[in-house]
Amino acid sequence: MEYVYGALLLHSAGKDIDAENLKKVLAEAGVKPDDARLKSLVDSLKEVKIDEVLKNAAAAAVAAPAAAAPAEKKKAEKKEEAKEEKKEEANEEEALAGLSSLFG
């Protein structure tokens, strides 16, 4: 994860995201850089437009809580239904207990 953070730091600073710069950032952060991971990340980021990815991620983060609200509403409805079922069962048990006392 620190490799991605390093790449984002270089991007926000306006620096080139290459193996040498990323290696320096990681070393300064106290991470021992792995050359294979550095090369892999740098190669995979060459065709990525980081600004667009960040904009899309921000839009998704804003939309996610709005989508979660209906799920919470459904959970509340299910809890309410469960409470009502328990009340009905309790009422039935009370009625049966009353009937048994007539014949007891």
Biopython code that builds the backbone (N, CA, C, O; Angstrom):
import numpy as np
from Bio.PDB.StructureBuilder import StructureBuilder

atoms = [
    (1, "MET", "N", (0.819, -1.176, 0.000)),
    (1, "MET", "CA", (0.000, 0.000, 0.000)),
    (1, "MET", "C", (0.875, 1.256, 0.000)),
    (1, "MET", "O", (0.536, 2.269, -0.613)),
    (2, "GLU", "N", (1.996, 1.165, 0.695)),
    (2, "GLU", "CA", (2.863, 2.334, 0.778)),
    (2, "GLU", "C", (3.426, 2.716, -0.593)),
    (2, "GLU", "O", (3.778, 3.875, -0.813)),
    (3, "TYR", "N", (3.512, 1.762, -1.510)),
    (3, "TYR", "CA", (3.988, 2.075, -2.854)),
    (3, "TYR", "C", (2.976, 2.969, -3.573)),
    (3, "TYR", "O", (3.351, 3.922, -4.257)),
    (4, "VAL", "N", (1.711, 2.655, -3.411)),
    (4, "VAL", "CA", (0.650, 3.465, -4.033)),
    (4, "VAL", "C", (0.618, 4.851, -3.400)),
    (4, "VAL", "O", (0.486, 5.857, -4.097)),
    (5, "TYR", "N", (0.740, 4.896, -2.064)),
    (5, "TYR", "CA", (0.772, 6.191, -1.389)),
    (5, "TYR", "C", (1.941, 7.035, -1.875)),
    (5, "TYR", "O", (1.803, 8.238, -2.093)),
    (6, "GLY", "N", (3.082, 6.400, -2.041)),
    (6, "GLY", "CA", (4.255, 7.109, -2.548)),
    (6, "GLY", "C", (4.007, 7.659, -3.939)),
    (6, "GLY", "O", (4.385, 8.790, -4.244)),
    (7, "ALA", "N", (3.370, 6.855, -4.785)),
    (7, "ALA", "CA", (3.059, 7.308, -6.144)),
    (7, "ALA", "C", (2.085, 8.487, -6.109)),
    (7, "ALA", "O", (2.235, 9.443, -6.870)),
    (8, "LEU", "N", (1.099, 8.418, -5.233)),
    (8, "LEU", "CA", (0.152, 9.529, -5.111)),
    (8, "LEU", "C", (0.838, 10.790, -4.589)),
    (8, "LEU", "O", (0.517, 11.900, -5.014)),
    (9, "LEU", "N", (1.766, 10.616, -3.682)),
    (9, "LEU", "CA", (2.525, 11.751, -3.165)),
    (9, "LEU", "C", (3.345, 12.399, -4.271)),
    (9, "LEU", "O", (3.376, 13.624, -4.389)),
    (10, "LEU", "N", (4.001, 11.587, -5.073)),
    (10, "LEU", "CA", (4.763, 12.125, -6.205)),
    (10, "LEU", "C", (3.843, 12.844, -7.181)),
    (10, "LEU", "O", (4.187, 13.908, -7.696)),
    (11, "HIS", "N", (2.677, 12.267, -7.433)),
    (11, "HIS", "CA", (1.725, 12.895, -8.347)),
    (11, "HIS", "C", (1.270, 14.248, -7.826)),
    (11, "HIS", "O", (1.236, 15.228, -8.570)),
    (12, "SER", "N", (0.919, 14.301, -6.543)),
    (12, "SER", "CA", (0.435, 15.566, -5.982)),
    (12, "SER", "C", (1.530, 16.622, -5.922)),
    (12, "SER", "O", (1.238, 17.818, -5.935)),
    (13, "ALA", "N", (2.783, 16.193, -5.858)),
    (13, "ALA", "CA", (3.904, 17.136, -5.857)),
    (13, "ALA", "C", (4.301, 17.548, -7.270)),
    (13, "ALA", "O", (5.155, 18.416, -7.449)),
    (14, "GLY", "N", (3.686, 16.932, -8.269)),
    (14, "GLY", "CA", (3.999, 17.275, -9.654)),
    (14, "GLY", "C", (5.285, 16.632, -10.155)),
    (14, "GLY", "O", (5.855, 17.080, -11.150)),
    (15, "LYS", "N", (5.735, 15.612, -9.492)),
    (15, "LYS", "CA", (6.957, 14.912, -9.887)),
    (15, "LYS", "C", (6.619, 13.727, -10.772)),
    (15, "LYS", "O", (5.494, 13.228, -10.764)),
    (16, "ASP", "N", (7.613, 13.284, -11.537)),
    (16, "ASP", "CA", (7.436, 12.094, -12.357)),
    (16, "ASP", "C", (7.353, 10.868, -11.465)),
    (16, "ASP", "O", (8.101, 10.735, -10.496)),
    (17, "ILE", "N", (6.442, 9.984, -11.801)),
    (17, "ILE", "CA", (6.335, 8.737, -11.053)),
    (17, "ILE", "C", (7.193, 7.707, -11.766)),
    (17, "ILE", "O", (6.739, 6.999, -12.666)),
    (18, "ASP", "N", (8.431, 7.646, -11.343)),
    (18, "ASP", "CA", (9.350, 6.650, -11.885)),
    (18, "ASP", "C", (9.988, 5.885, -10.724)),
    (18, "ASP", "O", (9.842, 6.258, -9.560)),
    (19, "ALA", "N", (10.681, 4.830, -11.061)),
    (19, "ALA", "CA", (11.239, 3.944, -10.036)),
    (19, "ALA", "C", (12.200, 4.684, -9.114)),
    (19, "ALA", "O", (12.211, 4.449, -7.906)),
    (20, "GLU", "N", (12.992, 5.562, -9.672)),
    (20, "GLU", "CA", (13.990, 6.279, -8.869)),
    (20, "GLU", "C", (13.317, 7.207, -7.848)),
    (20, "GLU", "O", (13.663, 7.184, -6.667)),
    (21, "ASN", "N", (12.364, 8.018, -8.299)),
    (21, "ASN", "CA", (11.677, 8.935, -7.384)),
    (21, "ASN", "C", (10.872, 8.178, -6.333)),
    (21, "ASN", "O", (10.865, 8.551, -5.159)),
    (22, "LEU", "N", (10.200, 7.124, -6.754)),
    (22, "LEU", "CA", (9.399, 6.346, -5.817)),
    (22, "LEU", "C", (10.293, 5.650, -4.787)),
    (22, "LEU", "O", (9.933, 5.532, -3.615)),
    (23, "LYS", "N", (11.442, 5.200, -5.233)),
    (23, "LYS", "CA", (12.396, 4.551, -4.325)),
    (23, "LYS", "C", (12.873, 5.541, -3.268)),
    (23, "LYS", "O", (13.026, 5.178, -2.101)),
    (24, "LYS", "N", (13.107, 6.776, -3.666)),
    (24, "LYS", "CA", (13.542, 7.808, -2.718)),
    (24, "LYS", "C", (12.449, 8.102, -1.689)),
    (24, "LYS", "O", (12.723, 8.207, -0.493)),
    (25, "VAL", "N", (11.226, 8.231, -2.157)),
    (25, "VAL", "CA", (10.105, 8.528, -1.252)),
    (25, "VAL", "C", (9.942, 7.403, -0.234)),
    (25, "VAL", "O", (9.788, 7.657, 0.961)),
    (26, "LEU", "N", (9.976, 6.177, -0.705)),
    (26, "LEU", "CA", (9.812, 5.038, 0.194)),
    (26, "LEU", "C", (10.954, 4.938, 1.189)),
    (26, "LEU", "O", (10.734, 4.647, 2.365)),
    (27, "ALA", "N", (12.165, 5.177, 0.728)),
    (27, "ALA", "CA", (13.318, 5.110, 1.619)),
    (27, "ALA", "C", (13.218, 6.183, 2.700)),
    (27, "ALA", "O", (13.542, 5.920, 3.858)),
    (28, "GLU", "N", (12.779, 7.372, 2.344)),
    (28, "GLU", "CA", (12.625, 8.451, 3.317)),
    (28, "GLU", "C", (11.515, 8.153, 4.320)),
    (28, "GLU", "O", (11.544, 8.638, 5.452)),
    (29, "ALA", "N", (10.546, 7.357, 3.900)),
    (29, "ALA", "CA", (9.450, 6.990, 4.799)),
    (29, "ALA", "C", (9.815, 5.798, 5.678)),
    (29, "ALA", "O", (9.029, 5.377, 6.527)),
    (30, "GLY", "N", (11.002, 5.264, 5.470)),
    (30, "GLY", "CA", (11.451, 4.142, 6.291)),
    (30, "GLY", "C", (11.048, 2.787, 5.757)),
    (30, "GLY", "O", (11.090, 1.793, 6.482)),
    (31, "VAL", "N", (10.656, 2.735, 4.492)),
    (31, "VAL", "CA", (10.261, 1.475, 3.869)),
    (31, "VAL", "C", (11.407, 0.999, 2.981)),
    (31, "VAL", "O", (11.951, 1.765, 2.186)),
    (32, "LYS", "N", (11.761, -0.262, 3.127)),
    (32, "LYS", "CA", (12.807, -0.825, 2.272)),
    (32, "LYS", "C", (12.166, -1.185, 0.935)),
    (32, "LYS", "O", (11.377, -2.127, 0.862)),
    (33, "PRO", "N", (12.498, -0.443, -0.124)),
    (33, "PRO", "CA", (11.850, -0.658, -1.421)),
    (33, "PRO", "C", (12.258, -1.988, -2.063)),
    (33, "PRO", "O", (13.414, -2.404, -1.996)),
    (34, "ASP", "N", (11.283, -2.630, -2.680)),
    (34, "ASP", "CA", (11.503, -3.857, -3.435)),
    (34, "ASP", "C", (11.490, -3.476, -4.911)),
    (34, "ASP", "O", (10.487, -2.967, -5.411)),
    (35, "ASP", "N", (12.586, -3.716, -5.605)),
    (35, "ASP", "CA", (12.721, -3.286, -7.006)),
    (35, "ASP", "C", (11.646, -3.881, -7.912)),
    (35, "ASP", "O", (11.152, -3.199, -8.810)),
    (36, "ALA", "N", (11.282, -5.125, -7.692)),
    (36, "ALA", "CA", (10.259, -5.759, -8.532)),
    (36, "ALA", "C", (8.901, -5.075, -8.348)),
    (36, "ALA", "O", (8.187, -4.828, -9.320)),
    (37, "ARG", "N", (8.552, -4.773, -7.105)),
    (37, "ARG", "CA", (7.277, -4.095, -6.843)),
    (37, "ARG", "C", (7.291, -2.670, -7.402)),
    (37, "ARG", "O", (6.288, -2.189, -7.929)),
    (38, "LEU", "N", (8.448, -2.001, -7.276)),
    (38, "LEU", "CA", (8.568, -0.649, -7.829)),
    (38, "LEU", "C", (8.331, -0.665, -9.329)),
    (38, "LEU", "O", (7.541, 0.120, -9.852)),
    (39, "LYS", "N", (9.020, -1.564, -10.013)),
    (39, "LYS", "CA", (8.902, -1.647, -11.471)),
    (39, "LYS", "C", (7.477, -1.983, -11.877)),
    (39, "LYS", "O", (6.941, -1.402, -12.820)),
    (40, "SER", "N", (6.870, -2.913, -11.172)),
    (40, "SER", "CA", (5.502, -3.318, -11.483)),
    (40, "SER", "C", (4.521, -2.154, -11.338)),
    (40, "SER", "O", (3.677, -1.935, -12.207)),
    (41, "LEU", "N", (4.636, -1.412, -10.241)),
    (41, "LEU", "CA", (3.735, -0.283, -10.028)),
    (41, "LEU", "C", (3.956, 0.813, -11.049)),
    (41, "LEU", "O", (2.998, 1.345, -11.611)),
    (42, "VAL", "N", (5.196, 1.152, -11.292)),
    (42, "VAL", "CA", (5.503, 2.219, -12.248)),
    (42, "VAL", "C", (5.002, 1.841, -13.635)),
    (42, "VAL", "O", (4.432, 2.676, -14.338)),
    (43, "ASP", "N", (5.211, 0.582, -14.035)),
    (43, "ASP", "CA", (4.735, 0.135, -15.347)),
    (43, "ASP", "C", (3.212, 0.175, -15.432)),
    (43, "ASP", "O", (2.658, 0.545, -16.467)),
    (44, "SER", "N", (2.542, -0.200, -14.365)),
    (44, "SER", "CA", (1.083, -0.219, -14.409)),
    (44, "SER", "C", (0.477, 1.185, -14.372)),
    (44, "SER", "O", (-0.653, 1.381, -14.821)),
    (45, "LEU", "N", (1.208, 2.150, -13.849)),
    (45, "LEU", "CA", (0.682, 3.518, -13.767)),
    (45, "LEU", "C", (0.988, 4.364, -14.993)),
    (45, "LEU", "O", (0.507, 5.493, -15.089)),
    (46, "LYS", "N", (1.774, 3.852, -15.929)),
    (46, "LYS", "CA", (2.149, 4.645, -17.105)),
    (46, "LYS", "C", (0.947, 5.099, -17.920)),
    (46, "LYS", "O", (0.927, 6.231, -18.402)),
    (47, "GLU", "N", (-0.044, 4.251, -18.083)),
    (47, "GLU", "CA", (-1.207, 4.564, -18.912)),
    (47, "GLU", "C", (-2.388, 5.107, -18.105)),
    (47, "GLU", "O", (-3.435, 5.411, -18.678)),
    (48, "VAL", "N", (-2.237, 5.232, -16.804)),
    (48, "VAL", "CA", (-3.333, 5.669, -15.949)),
    (48, "VAL", "C", (-3.318, 7.189, -15.806)),
    (48, "VAL", "O", (-2.276, 7.794, -15.550)),
    (49, "LYS", "N", (-4.488, 7.791, -15.975)),
    (49, "LYS", "CA", (-4.634, 9.228, -15.744)),
    (49, "LYS", "C", (-5.109, 9.388, -14.304)),
    (49, "LYS", "O", (-6.297, 9.270, -14.006)),
    (50, "ILE", "N", (-4.162, 9.655, -13.429)),
    (50, "ILE", "CA", (-4.425, 9.645, -11.993)),
    (50, "ILE", "C", (-5.479, 10.676, -11.598)),
    (50, "ILE", "O", (-6.309, 10.404, -10.730)),
    (51, "ASP", "N", (-5.461, 11.846, -12.215)),
    (51, "ASP", "CA", (-6.457, 12.872, -11.883)),
    (51, "ASP", "C", (-7.880, 12.367, -12.118)),
    (51, "ASP", "O", (-8.769, 12.605, -11.300)),
    (52, "GLU", "N", (-8.094, 11.677, -13.227)),
    (52, "GLU", "CA", (-9.424, 11.156, -13.523)),
    (52, "GLU", "C", (-9.828, 10.067, -12.533)),
    (52, "GLU", "O", (-10.980, 10.004, -12.103)),
    (53, "VAL", "N", (-8.883, 9.220, -12.182)),
    (53, "VAL", "CA", (-9.169, 8.149, -11.223)),
    (53, "VAL", "C", (-9.559, 8.753, -9.874)),
    (53, "VAL", "O", (-10.498, 8.281, -9.232)),
    (54, "LEU", "N", (-8.844, 9.792, -9.443)),
    (54, "LEU", "CA", (-9.152, 10.433, -8.167)),
    (54, "LEU", "C", (-10.520, 11.102, -8.193)),
    (54, "LEU", "O", (-11.247, 11.059, -7.200)),
    (55, "LYS", "N", (-10.878, 11.718, -9.313)),
    (55, "LYS", "CA", (-12.203, 12.343, -9.434)),
    (55, "LYS", "C", (-13.307, 11.286, -9.348)),
    (55, "LYS", "O", (-14.313, 11.483, -8.666)),
    (56, "ASN", "N", (-13.107, 10.160, -10.047)),
    (56, "ASN", "CA", (-14.105, 9.086, -10.020)),
    (56, "ASN", "C", (-14.215, 8.473, -8.628)),
    (56, "ASN", "O", (-15.308, 8.123, -8.182)),
    (57, "ALA", "N", (-13.093, 8.347, -7.952)),
    (57, "ALA", "CA", (-13.110, 7.784, -6.599)),
    (57, "ALA", "C", (-13.843, 8.717, -5.644)),
    (57, "ALA", "O", (-14.584, 8.259, -4.774)),
    (58, "ALA", "N", (-13.643, 10.011, -5.800)),
    (58, "ALA", "CA", (-14.326, 10.976, -4.939)),
    (58, "ALA", "C", (-15.834, 10.939, -5.188)),
    (58, "ALA", "O", (-16.625, 11.024, -4.248)),
    (59, "ALA", "N", (-16.225, 10.813, -6.447)),
    (59, "ALA", "CA", (-17.646, 10.740, -6.768)),
    (59, "ALA", "C", (-18.262, 9.471, -6.204)),
    (59, "ALA", "O", (-19.396, 9.495, -5.725)),
    (60, "ALA", "N", (-17.542, 8.377, -6.254)),
    (60, "ALA", "CA", (-18.047, 7.115, -5.718)),
    (60, "ALA", "C", (-18.159, 7.179, -4.199)),
    (60, "ALA", "O", (-19.089, 6.618, -3.620)),
    (61, "ALA", "N", (-17.226, 7.851, -3.559)),
    (61, "ALA", "CA", (-17.257, 7.965, -2.099)),
    (61, "ALA", "C", (-18.447, 8.804, -1.641)),
    (61, "ALA", "O", (-19.021, 8.541, -0.585)),
    (62, "VAL", "N", (-18.816, 9.799, -2.420)),
    (62, "VAL", "CA", (-19.967, 10.639, -2.082)),
    (62, "VAL", "C", (-21.257, 9.864, -2.295)),
    (62, "VAL", "O", (-22.196, 10.012, -1.514)),
    (63, "ALA", "N", (-21.322, 9.044, -3.334)),
    (63, "ALA", "CA", (-22.539, 8.299, -3.653)),
    (63, "ALA", "C", (-22.745, 7.113, -2.719)),
    (63, "ALA", "O", (-23.885, 6.701, -2.509)),
    (64, "ALA", "N", (-21.703, 6.563, -2.165)),
    (64, "ALA", "CA", (-21.809, 5.357, -1.332)),
    (64, "ALA", "C", (-22.686, 5.557, -0.091)),
    (64, "ALA", "O", (-23.544, 4.712, 0.164)),
    (65, "PRO", "N", (-22.520, 6.625, 0.691)),
    (65, "PRO", "CA", (-23.389, 6.783, 1.856)),
    (65, "PRO", "C", (-24.860, 6.957, 1.480)),
    (65, "PRO", "O", (-25.741, 6.506, 2.214)),
    (66, "ALA", "N", (-25.129, 7.590, 0.373)),
    (66, "ALA", "CA", (-26.509, 7.769, -0.055)),
    (66, "ALA", "C", (-27.137, 6.425, -0.395)),
    (66, "ALA", "O", (-28.329, 6.219, -0.165)),
    (67, "ALA", "N", (-26.355, 5.522, -0.931)),
    (67, "ALA", "CA", (-26.867, 4.199, -1.276)),
    (67, "ALA", "C", (-27.067, 3.349, -0.031)),
    (67, "ALA", "O", (-27.888, 2.432, -0.043)),
    (68, "ALA", "N", (-26.350, 3.626, 1.022)),
    (68, "ALA", "CA", (-26.447, 2.838, 2.243)),
    (68, "ALA", "C", (-27.729, 3.144, 3.017)),
    (68, "ALA", "O", (-28.203, 2.289, 3.765)),
    (69, "ALA", "N", (-28.290, 4.314, 2.863)),
    (69, "ALA", "CA", (-29.475, 4.710, 3.618)),
    (69, "ALA", "C", (-30.667, 3.784, 3.397)),
    (69, "ALA", "O", (-31.307, 3.408, 4.380)),
    (70, "PRO", "N", (-31.003, 3.393, 2.169)),
    (70, "PRO", "CA", (-32.134, 2.469, 1.994)),
    (70, "PRO", "C", (-31.895, 1.122, 2.671)),
    (70, "PRO", "O", (-32.839, 0.516, 3.178)),
    (71, "ALA", "N", (-30.675, 0.654, 2.687)),
    (71, "ALA", "CA", (-30.381, -0.620, 3.341)),
    (71, "ALA", "C", (-30.646, -0.518, 4.844)),
    (71, "ALA", "O", (-31.173, -1.456, 5.441)),
    (72, "GLU", "N", (-30.295, 0.592, 5.448)),
    (72, "GLU", "CA", (-30.544, 0.790, 6.868)),
    (72, "GLU", "C", (-32.048, 0.861, 7.144)),
    (72, "GLU", "O", (-32.522, 0.372, 8.169)),
    (73, "LYS", "N", (-32.780, 1.465, 6.234)),
    (73, "LYS", "CA", (-34.229, 1.563, 6.398)),
    (73, "LYS", "C", (-34.858, 0.173, 6.361)),
    (73, "LYS", "O", (-35.773, -0.122, 7.130)),
    (74, "LYS", "N", (-34.363, -0.680, 5.465)),
    (74, "LYS", "CA", (-34.883, -2.040, 5.379)),
    (74, "LYS", "C", (-34.595, -2.810, 6.662)),
    (74, "LYS", "O", (-35.442, -3.570, 7.132)),
    (75, "LYS", "N", (-33.406, -2.620, 7.232)),
    (75, "LYS", "CA", (-33.066, -3.296, 8.486)),
    (75, "LYS", "C", (-34.011, -2.862, 9.597)),
    (75, "LYS", "O", (-34.465, -3.688, 10.389)),
    (76, "ALA", "N", (-34.305, -1.578, 9.655)),
    (76, "ALA", "CA", (-35.209, -1.070, 10.683)),
    (76, "ALA", "C", (-36.609, -1.661, 10.503)),
    (76, "ALA", "O", (-37.273, -2.006, 11.481)),
    (77, "GLU", "N", (-37.051, -1.775, 9.254)),
    (77, "GLU", "CA", (-38.366, -2.351, 8.982)),
    (77, "GLU", "C", (-38.419, -3.814, 9.408)),
    (77, "GLU", "O", (-39.420, -4.259, 9.971)),
    (78, "LYS", "N", (-37.348, -4.569, 9.145)),
    (78, "LYS", "CA", (-37.304, -5.976, 9.530)),
    (78, "LYS", "C", (-37.343, -6.123, 11.048)),
    (78, "LYS", "O", (-38.006, -7.020, 11.571)),
    (79, "LYS", "N", (-36.632, -5.242, 11.758)),
    (79, "LYS", "CA", (-36.653, -5.286, 13.216)),
    (79, "LYS", "C", (-38.056, -5.012, 13.733)),
    (79, "LYS", "O", (-38.516, -5.662, 14.672)),
    (80, "GLU", "N", (-38.732, -4.054, 13.124)),
    (80, "GLU", "CA", (-40.087, -3.712, 13.538)),
    (80, "GLU", "C", (-41.031, -4.886, 13.304)),
    (80, "GLU", "O", (-41.886, -5.177, 14.141)),
    (81, "GLU", "N", (-40.874, -5.564, 12.161)),
    (81, "GLU", "CA", (-41.708, -6.726, 11.870)),
    (81, "GLU", "C", (-41.458, -7.836, 12.889)),
    (81, "GLU", "O", (-42.398, -8.493, 13.336)),
    (82, "ALA", "N", (-40.209, -8.044, 13.252)),
    (82, "ALA", "CA", (-39.867, -9.082, 14.229)),
    (82, "ALA", "C", (-40.502, -8.769, 15.578)),
    (82, "ALA", "O", (-40.990, -9.673, 16.256)),
    (83, "LYS", "N", (-40.500, -7.504, 15.971)),
    (83, "LYS", "CA", (-41.130, -7.107, 17.235)),
    (83, "LYS", "C", (-42.625, -7.376, 17.202)),
    (83, "LYS", "O", (-43.195, -7.867, 18.177)),
    (84, "GLU", "N", (-43.261, -7.055, 16.080)),
    (84, "GLU", "CA", (-44.700, -7.276, 15.956)),
    (84, "GLU", "C", (-45.026, -8.762, 16.028)),
    (84, "GLU", "O", (-46.017, -9.141, 16.653)),
    (85, "GLU", "N", (-44.214, -9.615, 15.401)),
    (85, "GLU", "CA", (-44.437, -11.058, 15.443)),
    (85, "GLU", "C", (-44.317, -11.578, 16.874)),
    (85, "GLU", "O", (-45.101, -12.428, 17.296)),
    (86, "LYS", "N", (-43.338, -11.069, 17.619)),
    (86, "LYS", "CA", (-43.168, -11.492, 19.012)),
    (86, "LYS", "C", (-44.377, -11.103, 19.853)),
    (86, "LYS", "O", (-44.816, -11.864, 20.716)),
    (87, "LYS", "N", (-44.917, -9.899, 19.591)),
    (87, "LYS", "CA", (-46.097, -9.451, 20.326)),
    (87, "LYS", "C", (-47.287, -10.354, 20.034)),
    (87, "LYS", "O", (-48.046, -10.704, 20.939)),
    (88, "GLU", "N", (-47.448, -10.731, 18.766)),
    (88, "GLU", "CA", (-48.560, -11.599, 18.381)),
    (88, "GLU", "C", (-48.421, -12.960, 19.051)),
    (88, "GLU", "O", (-49.408, -13.514, 19.535)),
    (89, "GLU", "N", (-47.214, -13.502, 19.082)),
    (89, "GLU", "CA", (-46.986, -14.796, 19.717)),
    (89, "GLU", "C", (-47.292, -14.715, 21.220)),
    (89, "GLU", "O", (-47.902, -15.623, 21.785)),
    (90, "ALA", "N", (-46.868, -13.635, 21.850)),
    (90, "ALA", "CA", (-47.138, -13.461, 23.281)),
    (90, "ALA", "C", (-48.635, -13.380, 23.534)),
    (90, "ALA", "O", (-49.132, -13.970, 24.493)),
    (91, "ASN", "N", (-49.361, -12.657, 22.684)),
    (91, "ASN", "CA", (-50.815, -12.549, 22.844)),
    (91, "ASN", "C", (-51.491, -13.911, 22.690)),
    (91, "ASN", "O", (-52.424, -14.226, 23.428)),
    (92, "GLU", "N", (-51.026, -14.716, 21.737)),
    (92, "GLU", "CA", (-51.591, -16.046, 21.540)),
    (92, "GLU", "C", (-51.345, -16.923, 22.766)),
    (92, "GLU", "O", (-52.234, -17.656, 23.200)),
    (93, "GLU", "N", (-50.142, -16.846, 23.317)),
    (93, "GLU", "CA", (-49.816, -17.645, 24.495)),
    (93, "GLU", "C", (-50.685, -17.245, 25.684)),
    (93, "GLU", "O", (-51.146, -18.102, 26.438)),
    (94, "GLU", "N", (-50.904, -15.953, 25.845)),
    (94, "GLU", "CA", (-51.751, -15.472, 26.937)),
    (94, "GLU", "C", (-53.183, -15.975, 26.762)),
    (94, "GLU", "O", (-53.829, -16.371, 27.732)),
    (95, "ALA", "N", (-53.672, -15.958, 25.531)),
    (95, "ALA", "CA", (-55.024, -16.414, 25.269)),
    (95, "ALA", "C", (-55.150, -17.898, 25.573)),
    (95, "ALA", "O", (-56.137, -18.330, 26.170)),
    (96, "LEU", "N", (-54.157, -18.679, 25.167)),
    (96, "LEU", "CA", (-54.183, -20.111, 25.443)),
    (96, "LEU", "C", (-54.112, -20.394, 26.951)),
    (96, "LEU", "O", (-54.762, -21.313, 27.448)),
    (97, "ALA", "N", (-53.337, -19.612, 27.652)),
    (97, "ALA", "CA", (-53.238, -19.792, 29.107)),
    (97, "ALA", "C", (-54.582, -19.490, 29.757)),
    (97, "ALA", "O", (-54.986, -20.173, 30.697)),
    (98, "GLY", "N", (-55.258, -18.491, 29.270)),
    (98, "GLY", "CA", (-56.583, -18.148, 29.804)),
    (98, "GLY", "C", (-57.585, -19.247, 29.550)),
    (98, "GLY", "O", (-58.397, -19.547, 30.424)),
    (99, "LEU", "N", (-57.554, -19.859, 28.380)),
    (99, "LEU", "CA", (-58.469, -20.945, 28.040)),
    (99, "LEU", "C", (-58.198, -22.179, 28.882)),
    (99, "LEU", "O", (-59.129, -22.875, 29.289)),
    (100, "SER", "N", (-56.937, -22.451, 29.142)),
    (100, "SER", "CA", (-56.608, -23.642, 29.931)),
    (100, "SER", "C", (-57.075, -23.498, 31.365)),
    (100, "SER", "O", (-57.369, -24.501, 32.015)),
    (101, "SER", "N", (-57.152, -22.297, 31.871)),
    (101, "SER", "CA", (-57.625, -22.099, 33.241)),
    (101, "SER", "C", (-59.121, -22.410, 33.355)),
    (101, "SER", "O", (-59.600, -22.768, 34.431)),
    (102, "LEU", "N", (-59.856, -22.276, 32.247)),
    (102, "LEU", "CA", (-61.283, -22.600, 32.251)),
    (102, "LEU", "C", (-61.500, -24.097, 32.453)),
    (102, "LEU", "O", (-62.447, -24.521, 33.115)),
    (103, "PHE", "N", (-60.599, -24.888, 31.866)),
    (103, "PHE", "CA", (-60.788, -26.338, 31.911)),
    (103, "PHE", "C", (-59.859, -27.011, 32.922)),
    (103, "PHE", "O", (-59.898, -28.230, 33.084)),
    (104, "GLY", "N", (-59.040, -26.233, 33.589)),
    (104, "GLY", "CA", (-58.014, -26.757, 34.431)),
    (104, "GLY", "C", (-58.393, -27.426, 35.623)),
    (104, "GLY", "O", (-57.532, -27.890, 36.371)),
]
sb = StructureBuilder()
sb.init_structure("model")
sb.init_model(0)
sb.init_chain("A")
sb.init_seg("    ")
for serial, (resi, resn, name, xyz) in enumerate(atoms, 1):
    if name == "N":
        sb.init_residue(resn, " ", resi, " ")
    sb.init_atom(name, np.array(xyz, "f"), 0.0, 1.0, " ", f" {name:<3s}", serial, name[0])
structure = sb.get_structure()
